[in-house]
């Protein structure tokens, strides 16, 4: 794996993670505004479903970050889990 591919992958993962976090905040803001206005007509189940999907994106970002790190370590001749950060 090239340094350019690694760098590009890390940057893309970081952007995706930030986008998921921003999406969660915007969903919270939308829910806050509409829930008060709609009262019992507010579709809370749909919002919870969407929140779960956003959480899955966050999980994906973490998993891919770990996978990328393991690939980088392995290509450098190191075993994941045997390195400590100082």
Contact map, one row per residue, 1 for C-alpha under 8 A:
11101100000000000000000000000000000000000000000000000000000000000000000100100000000000
11111100000000000000000000000000000000000000000000000000000000000000000000000000000000
11111110000000000000000000000000000000000000000000000000000000000000000000000000000000
01111111000000000000000000000000000000000000000000000000000000000000000000000000000000
11111111100000000000000000000000000000000000000000000000000000000000000000000000000000
11111111110000000000000000000000000000000000000000000000000000000001000100000000000000
00111111111000000000000000000000000000000000000000000000000000000000000000000000000000
00011111111100000000000000000000000000000000000000000000000000000000000000000000000000
00001111111110000000000000000000000000000000000000000000000000000000000000000000000000
00000111111111000000000000000000000000000000000000000000000000001000000000000000000000
00000011111111100000000000000000000000000000000000000000000000000000000000000000000000
00000001111111110000000000000000000000000000000000000000000000000000000000000000000000
00000000111111111000000000000000000000000000000000000000000010011000000000000000000000
00000000011111111100000000000000000000000000000000000000000010000000000000000000000000
00000000001111111110000000000000000000000000000000000000000000000000000000000000000000
00000000000111111111000000000000000000000000000000000000000010000000000000000000000000
00000000000011111111100000000000000000000000000000000000110010000000000000000000000000
00000000000001111111110000000000000000000000000000000000000000000000000000000000000000
00000000000000111111111000000000000000000000000000000000000000000000000000000000000000
00000000000000011111111100000000000000000000000000000110110000000000000000000000000000
00000000000000001111111110000000000000000000000000000000010000000000000000000000000000
00000000000000000111111111000000000000000000000000000000000000000000000000000000000000
00000000000000000011111111100000000000000000000000000100000000000000000000000000000000
00000000000000000001111111110000000000000000000000100100000000000000000000000000000000
00000000000000000000111111111000000000000000000000000000000000000000000000000000000000
00000000000000000000011111111100000000000000000000000000000000000000000000000000000000
00000000000000000000001111111110000000000000001000100000000000000000000000000000000000
00000000000000000000000111111111000000000000000000000000000000000000000000000000000000
00000000000000000000000011111111100000000000000000000000000000000000000000000000000000
00000000000000000000000001111111110000000000000000000000000000000000000000000000000000
00000000000000000000000000111111111000000000001000000000000000000000000000000000000000
00000000000000000000000000011111111100000000000000000000000000000000000000000000000000
00000000000000000000000000001111111110000000000000000000000000000000000000000000000000
00000000000000000000000000000111111111000100000000000000000000000000000000000000000000
00000000000000000000000000000011111111100100000000000000000000000000000000000000000000
00000000000000000000000000000001111111100000000000000000000000000000000000000000000000
00000000000000000000000000000000111111100000000000000000000000000000000000000000000000
00000000000000000000000000000000011111111100000000000000000000000000000000000000000000
00000000000000000000000000000000001111111100000000000000000000000000000000000000000000
00000000000000000000000000000000000001111100000000000000000000000000000000000000000000
00000000000000000000000000000000000001111110000000000000000000000000000000000000000000
00000000000000000000000000000000011001111111000000000000000000000000000000000000000000
00000000000000000000000000000000000000001111111000000000000000000000000000000000000000
00000000000000000000000000000000000000000111111100000000000000000000000000000000000000
00000000000000000000000000000000000000000011111110000000000000000000000000000000000000
00000000000000000000000000000000000000000011111111000000000000000000000000000000000000
00000000000000000000000000100010000000000011111111100000000000000000000000000000000000
00000000000000000000000000000000000000000001111111110000000000000000000000000000000000
00000000000000000000000000000000000000000000111111111000000000000000000000000000000000
00000000000000000000000000000000000000000000011111111100000000000000000000000000000000
00000000000000000000000100100000000000000000001111111110000000000000000000000000000000
00000000000000000000000000000000000000000000000111111111000000000000000000000000000000
00000000000000000000000000000000000000000000000011111111100000000000000000000000000000
00000000000000000001001100000000000000000000000001111111110000000000000000000000000000
00000000000000000001000000000000000000000000000000111111111000000000000000000000000000
00000000000000000000000000000000000000000000000000011111111100000000000000000000000000
00000000000000001001000000000000000000000000000000001111111110000000000000000000000000
00000000000000001001100000000000000000000000000000000111111111000000000000000000000000
00000000000000000000000000000000000000000000000000000011111111100000000000000000000000
00000000000000000000000000000000000000000000000000000001111111110000000000000000000000
00000000000011011000000000000000000000000000000000000000111111111000000000000000000000
00000000000000000000000000000000000000000000000000000000011111111100000000000000000000
00000000000000000000000000000000000000000000000000000000001111111110000000000000000000
00000000000010000000000000000000000000000000000000000000000111111111000000000000000000
00000000010010000000000000000000000000000000000000000000000011111111100000000000000000
00000000000000000000000000000000000000000000000000000000000001111111110000000000000000
00000000000000000000000000000000000000000000000000000000000000111111111000000000000000
00000100000000000000000000000000000000000000000000000000000000011111111100000000000000
00000000000000000000000000000000000000000000000000000000000000001111111110000000000000
00000000000000000000000000000000000000000000000000000000000000000111111111000011000000
00000000000000000000000000000000000000000000000000000000000000000011111111100000000000
10000100000000000000000000000000000000000000000000000000000000000001111111110000000000
00000000000000000000000000000000000000000000000000000000000000000000111111111111000000
00000000000000000000000000000000000000000000000000000000000000000000011111111111000000
10000000000000000000000000000000000000000000000000000000000000000000001111111100000000
00000000000000000000000000000000000000000000000000000000000000000000000111111100000000
00000000000000000000000000000000000000000000000000000000000000000000000011111110000000
00000000000000000000000000000000000000000000000000000000000000000000000011111111011000
00000000000000000000000000000000000000000000000000000000000000000000010011001111111000
00000000000000000000000000000000000000000000000000000000000000000000010011000111111000
00000000000000000000000000000000000000000000000000000000000000000000000000000011111100
00000000000000000000000000000000000000000000000000000000000000000000000000000111111100
00000000000000000000000000000000000000000000000000000000000000000000000000000111111110
00000000000000000000000000000000000000000000000000000000000000000000000000000000111111
00000000000000000000000000000000000000000000000000000000000000000000000000000000001111
00000000000000000000000000000000000000000000000000000000000000000000000000000000000111
